[in-house]
Amino acid sequence: MKVYVPGLLTSYTQGVNSIELPAGGSASTLETLLAELDRRYPGIRFRIVDEQDRIRRHIRIFVEARQVHALSVPVPGNGEVMIVGALSGG
């Protein structure tokens, strides 16, 4: 599984913006995928998910090019997950 991380979070991933997770690993849902990312890169999950276990307002997550809103969404073992930081400003 390939996970794409936005530039605003690469300070947590030592500058890496594309992470390969083994197919058939422990990441079967978005929740377990984020737990695995946090195990590898401590602190990254808190930047993506708030204290109520909801995806933060300024973050968008796409599983297989489809935007998802729940951590319970299944993720395919050989698919792609893209984490995007929403743009804002004036």
C-alpha positions as CSV (number, residue, x, y, z in Angstrom):
1,M,0.0,0.0,0.0
2,K,1.3,3.4,-0.9
3,V,0.5,6.4,1.4
4,Y,1.1,9.9,0.2
5,V,1.7,12.5,2.8
6,P,1.3,16.3,2.2
7,G,4.3,18.6,2.5
8,L,2.9,20.2,5.7
9,L,3.3,16.8,7.5
10,T,6.7,15.7,6.1
11,S,8.5,17.2,9.2
12,Y,7.0,14.1,10.9
13,T,8.2,11.7,8.2
14,Q,11.8,12.9,7.9
15,G,11.0,14.6,4.7
16,V,9.4,11.6,3.0
17,N,6.1,12.2,1.2
18,S,5.5,8.7,-0.1
19,I,5.4,5.8,2.3
20,E,5.2,2.2,1.3
21,L,3.4,-0.1,3.8
22,P,3.5,-3.9,3.2
23,A,0.4,-5.4,1.5
24,G,-1.5,-7.7,3.9
25,G,0.0,-5.9,6.9
26,S,-1.9,-4.7,9.9
27,A,-3.5,-1.7,8.1
28,S,-7.0,-3.0,7.1
29,T,-8.9,0.2,7.9
30,L,-8.0,3.9,7.8
31,E,-7.8,3.8,11.6
32,T,-5.2,0.9,11.6
33,L,-3.3,2.6,8.8
34,L,-3.0,5.8,10.8
35,A,-1.9,3.8,13.9
36,E,0.8,2.2,11.8
37,L,2.0,5.5,10.5
38,D,2.1,6.9,14.0
39,R,4.1,3.9,15.1
40,R,6.6,4.7,12.4
41,Y,6.4,8.5,12.7
42,P,5.3,9.5,16.2
43,G,2.9,12.4,16.4
44,I,1.7,12.3,12.8
45,R,-1.8,10.8,13.7
46,F,-2.6,13.8,16.0
47,R,-2.0,16.1,13.1
48,I,-4.5,14.2,11.0
49,V,-7.1,13.2,13.6
50,D,-8.5,15.3,16.4
51,E,-9.3,14.3,20.1
52,Q,-12.8,13.0,19.1
53,D,-11.2,10.6,16.5
54,R,-12.5,12.7,13.6
55,I,-10.4,13.7,10.6
56,R,-9.3,17.3,11.2
57,R,-11.2,20.0,9.2
58,H,-8.1,21.0,7.2
59,I,-7.2,17.5,6.2
60,R,-8.7,15.5,3.3
61,I,-8.1,11.7,2.9
62,F,-8.6,9.8,-0.3
63,V,-8.7,6.0,-0.5
64,E,-8.4,4.8,-4.1
65,A,-9.1,8.4,-5.3
66,R,-12.4,8.6,-3.3
67,Q,-12.7,11.0,-0.4
68,V,-13.5,9.3,2.9
69,H,-14.8,10.8,6.2
70,A,-14.6,7.9,8.6
71,L,-11.7,6.1,10.2
72,S,-13.6,2.8,9.9
73,V,-13.3,2.8,6.0
74,P,-11.5,-0.3,4.7
75,V,-8.2,0.3,2.9
76,P,-7.0,-2.1,0.2
77,G,-3.8,-3.9,0.9
78,N,-2.3,-2.9,-2.5
79,G,-4.0,0.4,-3.0
80,E,-3.3,4.1,-2.5
81,V,-4.2,6.5,0.3
82,M,-3.6,10.2,-0.2
83,I,-3.6,12.6,2.7
84,V,-4.1,16.2,1.6
85,G,-3.8,19.4,3.5
86,A,-6.7,21.7,2.5
87,L,-5.8,25.1,1.4
88,S,-7.2,28.2,3.1
89,G,-6.6,31.8,3.4
90,G,-7.7,35.0,1.9
